[in-house]
């Protein structure tokens, strides 16, 4: 009798658990749908303002008067708006968004032979990569293969890294960067690994792996916090200095840089299966997560205003008055990355944190009201305080990774995998 009662209680508890889980899933899917509805409405208004793609009108941010700022196709950000349109198509299922995404993506085709800087991954993989995934055409792969070859031209056997920017000076105006490599460059490697697969070109993948190894060796401190810029001697490959361009100081950790690192090494583990990359991504993520405020949106630099961290004289960070400014773009990138890290490691803690971050980003504190914010989705990002540029403004790439996180979360809820 007692055994029968225990079996009945166990069955009841199981049923209650199933009901609770089903209820939670419905609640979270409703949360995602509400964000999809908002995004489609907000982006409709954005499209009404920008019109059709001209090659010069890719949304990027807004000015101090609340007006939209656009950029040309040779900037580093034009791929994010077409990419956001593709995610909106994926989330909504409405073919009108595919048509719009195709038009904005096709406007970037000329960039497939561009070699002026390292951001071809952002420009072409966020646009054409999503196009090929969601509405494949043979010509898309041809364009992506050419783009990958173009990016590979910036690789050097001497430095064993892809050159990010061309020559420039550091903030002290005396140190010269002849071969600067920035942590952001990790994000562009997915274009190379994809190009390697479609072209059966192992060299492209080897370049991506070599760059990842070089970055792991030179861009991180012992605690896995990151430098923004590593300057190499182009002749010998020696590290000349480790510095910042967009962070608070040379020895600080710029929050978006750490976010790029977490995302980049999580992605490179997926692309290569190299365990060292996953281990590194976890350590980078742990460093980042241990320093977050309660709402999980980081300061624009983790060391801003702290003792032993001092900006250079020419950096606007030297005179910027605030020490509590957040960077939503860093949070959105990390949120999306943590969904992947949770899947790759099987550790629920990462997925749970990604969900919590996504809810924080979608809260009134960070998500714009309809028709405001120059029609971007998220508020309170930081482009570059040192350059006195895009301070506490929306940024197109914050929106892109927010939408990507929504896609990954919905896939995880529906299919048990962030990729579908």
Order of alpha helices (4+ residues) and beta strands (2+ residues): alpha-beta-beta-alpha-alpha-alpha-alpha-beta-beta-beta-beta-beta-alpha-alpha-beta-beta-alpha-alpha-alpha-alpha-beta-beta-alpha
